[in-house]
Amino acid sequence: MTKIVQILHHSLTPFELGVDPRFYEGDWHVRVAKELAKRTSEYEIECWRPEKSFKKVFGRQDKEGITYKIFPSTSWSYGLEFSLPLLQNLKFELAKNEKILVHLHGLYNLHVDMISAFIRKRCPIVIQSHGGSPTIYEIKRDFSASLRHPLRFPLVFAERVSLGNIDRFFVLSKEEEEYFSGKYGRERARIQPMGVDVDKFKPVQKGEARERLGLGEGEPYALYVGRIYESKGLSYLMEAMKLAVRENSGLKLILVGDGPHRARYEAMTRALGLERNVTFKGWVKPDELLLYYSAADMFVFPTLEEPWGVVILEALACKKPVITTFSGCVPKLIDELKDGLFVVPKRDAVAIKKTMFQVLPVAEEISKRISPEKLRKYSWDEIIKNTVATYEELLSEYFE
């Protein structure tokens, strides 16, 4: 049986979320593995990642038969992490298995460079972009900062050498697709994001959802879902709420998610006098998340930078108007969906507030025009079908 190894390039250490890092299953490589296991039994599937907080290798197997391995690592900064035990285990697997495919997660980092350079052409390698830019672009964007980063210039060379070993690139934007197609061949790069479960994210009746969550029936609610992190534009969302409640004191904002900057934004909420209007819920279970999407009048996601933005797709699948910025999946969705997306400039609290009041009176009408069927191309069914087709194509090239 062919072994498929999904490898995440960095530590997770989600201690702040109250999750045991040995059993954390929220990252992209695990999602792909689980969705793959649901749809085929043709592969032996493993999920690997480094963990800078671990002193020894940890392994387990879940009920779907997926094997998890977490390896101790050394980390200098984000993007500069390396696990010798992971590389040693990969060497053992390559020697032991006749058929193995490695699916790397995350581009533009030292770990991926080391792994792809080590494997070379001994087995197929697929790589999934999680966002970011090639190092050469980062240098052009901020040359002075690159001078202070001792490994920035060597990483340009490492990328050029190591990424030449990658057989297929799954990327998130037209810009990435053009970059890798130009360097390594057009047949090797394609846009492929994380999937959304369009069959699970179907709207529940708003009144029922609010009743189950204990929310007020007649009050207007805005919803944010995602990491509580500076790059998500939450400072501007809080400022927008401050402006909005001057016109409608009943407007509520619910934030579902957690992250390293939660305490900062909770303090900002108090400083702005928004304790009665803004609620932090932390992470919730998937079934409860569906209720929050369904209970809201609109979804607000003012991100400053976004690799893709699967929460935007989830909100649209639940037929909710989305207020967001021109980043991630939005450029593609604007042309494909037509209805339901409202784009505001980044870092513009006034524009967020104005758009919220533009959407709120007609939210129900907008909801009726949103077509979740147009999102099916981003469903897990389609993503995994394309993934399996890529695997089989590469396995036949290498082993048959």
N, C-alpha and C positions, 0 to 999 in steps of 0.2 A: 504493500500500500504506500502511496506517495505521502510523504510528510510535508506539511505546510507549516512553516515557522513564522509567526507574526512577531516582529521585534520593534518595540518602542525604543527610541533613542535616549530617553531621559528619565530621571527619577520622578516620582509623583509625590511622595511624602504628604498625603492629604490629612495630616494630623489635625489641622485646624477645623476640618469638617467632621471630626469625630468618627472617622472611618479607619479601621485597621488596614494599614497599607498592604498587608499580606493578602487581603481579600478584596481590595478595591477593584471594581470591574467597570468603571465608568469611562475608561479611555478608548480612543478610536480603534486601536489594534484589537482590543477585546470585543468591541462591538462587531467588527468585521468577522472575527472568529466565531462568535455566537450566531450571527446571522448566516454564516456559511454552514455551521453545524446543523442549523434548522432545516437547510435545504438540500444537503447532500451528505451521504455517509462514505463518499469515495476517498476521503482524505483523513489522515491522522493529523490533528491540529494541535499546535502548541503556541502559547503566548509567552514571550520573554520580555523582560525589561531590566535595566539596571536600577539600583536603589542605593543612594549615597549614605543612607542611615543604617544599612544592614552590614553585619560583620560576616555573615555566612550565607550560602545559597539556601533559598527556601523553595520548595516544590509542593504542588498539590494537584488534584484532578477534580473537576466539577462533575455534576450529574449528566452533562451533555458529552462527557468524555474528553473535554479539552484539558490539556495539561498546562499548568502555569509554572514558570520558573522565574525567580527574581534573584539577580546576581549583585553582590557588593560592587560598588564603584567608587571612583574618585572624581570629584566635581570641583572645577575651578570657578566656573560661572555657567549660566545657562548657555547651552550650545557647546560648552567645553567640559564634557564629561566622558569618562572612559571606564569600561569594565573589562579587565583582563580575564576574570573567570568566565564571563559571557563569551569572549572570543575563544577561550580554550574549549568550552563546551561546544561551540560551533565547529571547531576543528574536529572534535570527536564525532559529531553528528555527520559531518561531510565524509569522514572515513568509514563510518558504519552503514550509512544508508545508501542504497543504490539510486533511489529517486527522492530528491528533496528540493523544495522551492522555498526561497527566503523572501518574505514580504516585509520590507522595511517601512517604518512609519516616522516621517519627519525628514526634511531635507536641510541642507545648509548647516551642518554641525559636524564636529570632530568624530563622533561615534559612528555615524553613517559612513563617513570617509574611510575610517579604519576598517569597518566590516566589509564594505564593498571592495576595497583594495585587497583585503585578505582573501575573499572568495574568488575574485577575478571571474573566470568563466567556468568554474567547477560545477555550478548549478545555476538555474535561472534566478534572477533577482528582479523583483517588482518593488517600486518605491512609491509611497503615498505622501504627497505634500500635505503638511498641516498648516501651511502659510509661511510667510516670511519672504526673503529675497536672496538671490545669490550674493555671495560676499563681495564680488566686484561691484554690484549695485550699491551695497552698503558703503563701500569706500567712496564711490562717486557722490553719494548723498551727503556724507559727512566725513570729509577727508581728515580734518583736524582730530576728530574722535578716533579715527582709525590709527592715527599716529600714536595714540596713547594705548592702543590695544596691541600688545606685542605679537599676537598670533594672527592678526587680521590678514596681513599680506601673505604669509605661508598658507593660509586657508584657501586663498584663491587658487594656488597651484594644486593643493590637495583636492579641491572640488573638481578641477579639470581632469585630474588623473583618475580619481575614484569613480566619478559619475559616468565616465565612459564605460564602466563595467555594468551599468544598469541596463536591463533589457527592456523594461517598460516603466514610464513615468505616469502616475496618476496625479494630475495637478488640479488647481482650483480656479484658475483664471486664464483668459485668453493670452495675457501677457506671459504667464509661465509656459503655456503650451507653445507659443511662438519661440520663446527663448530656447527650450529644450529641443524643439523640432529643428531649429536652425543649427544647433550644435551637434545633435546626435541622430537626426533623421526624423522626418515627419511621422513615420509609422510608429515611432517609439513613445510619443507623448499624446495623452488624451485627457480631456477634462473629466474628472470623476470625483465627486465630493462624498461626504458622509451621507448615508441614506436617512430617510424619515419613514416612520411606520404610518403610512397614510390610512391603513385600515384601523389602527388603534386611535389615531388622533382625528376623531370625528366629533363634531360638536354635540354636547349634551344641552338640553334646553336650559337657557340662562337662569330662569327662576329655580329650576331643580338644582342646578349647580350651586347657586348662591345659598339655597336652603341647606344643602349638604355641607357647605363650608362655613355656615353661620354668618354670612354676609348680608348687609342690608339690601332689601329688595329694590328700593327706589333710588339708591345712591349711585352716582357715576363712578366707575372703577377703571383705572388704567393699570396695566400689568407690565412688569419687566421680568424676564427669566434669563439667568445666566450667572457667570462669575461676578462677584462683587469686587471689581477691579478697576483701577483708574482708567485703563484704556477703553473701557466700555462707555465712557462719556457720562458717568453717573453724576458728576459735579454739575453738569449742565442740566441734567434731568431734575436734580434737586432745585436748582435755581428756577427752572421752568415751573415747577410745582409751587414755589414761593409766589411767583407772579400769578399763577392760575388761581390759587385759593383766594386771592384778593377779589376775583370776579365771581368765583363759585366756591364758597367755603366748604361745600359738601364733597368736593372732588377728592377721591382717594387713590393712592398709588400703593400697589402691592409689589414687593420685590421678592421673587423666589430664586434662591441661590445663596451661595456663600463664597468666601474668598478672603485673601489677606488684608483687604482694605475695608472690611465690613465695619469695624469699630470706628474708622474715620468717618464713614458716611452716616452711621448712627449718630455720631457727635454732630455732624453737619445738620442732620435732621432736627436735633434739639436746638442748635444755634439759630436755625431759621424759623423756629417755632412751628414745626410741621409734625409734632408727635402724634396729633390726632388724625393726620392725613396720610402719613407714610408708615407702612408696616413691613418689617423684615421677617420673612417666613423661614429662611434657611432652605436647604434642599428638601424636597418632598418626594414621595413615591410617585411612580409614573401614573398610576390611576388618579391620584390626587392632583397631579399636574394638569391632567386633562380637564379636571373640574375648574381649575384656576383659569385656563384658557377660555373655557366656556362661560365662566361667570363674568369675565371682563368685557367692557365696552370696546376697548382698543388695546393694542399691544405697542409699547414704546421701547425702542431699542436704539439709543443714540450713539452707537459705538464709534470710536475714533479710528479703529483698525480692526479688521475682521477677516480671518482666512476664508470662511464660508458663511456661517450663520444659520445653523440648522434650526434654531429656535424660531427664526422668521418663517421657515417652511412649516413648522409645527403650528404656529399661530394661524397662518393662512389655511392650513388643512382644517383647522377648527373654525374657519370662516370669520376670522377677526381682522378688522382693518389694522394695518401695520404702519407705524411711523418710525422711520429709520434714516440712516445716512447712505450715501452712495459708496458702499463698500461691500466686500464679500460677494454673496450671491445676487445682490440687488441689481447690478447692471444686466444680468441675464434675465432676471424675473420681470423687470420692467417691460421688456419686449414680449415676453411669453404670456404674462398674466393679464396685463392691461388694468385690471381692477384690484383694489385692496391695498396698494402700496402708496405711501406718501413719503417723499424724500425731503429731508431738511438738511441745511448745511451743518457740517460738523462744528462743534463748540458754539452753538447758537441757541441759548436758552429761550430767547424771545421767539425764534422761529418754532421751537418745539411747543411752546405755550400756544401760539397762534394756531398751529396745526391741530393740536388737541381740541381746541374749541371749534375748529372747522369740521373735524371728524365727528365729534360727540353727538351733535343733533341728528346726524344722518347715518350713524353707525349701523343701525339695523338695515337700512336700505343698501348700504355698501356691502354688508354681510351677504345679502341675497345674491349679489352679483359675482361674488368670489367663487371660482370653480376649482375645487380641490382636485378634480380629475386632471387638470393641467399640471399638477405636481407629480403625477405618477412616474414620470421619467426620473424623478429623484427618490423614488421609493426604494426600500431595501431589496425588493424583488428584482428591480432593474439593475441596481448596483451590483448585487451578487451574481446575477446572470452575466453581466459584463466581466466581472472579476473571474468567474469560473472559465469563461471563454478565453480570457487572457492566460490563465494558468495552463489550460489544456494546450493552447497554441505553443507556449514556451516549453512545456514538458515534452511535446512531440518533437520540437526542434532539438532538444538536448539529449533525449533518451530513446528515441525511436528511429 
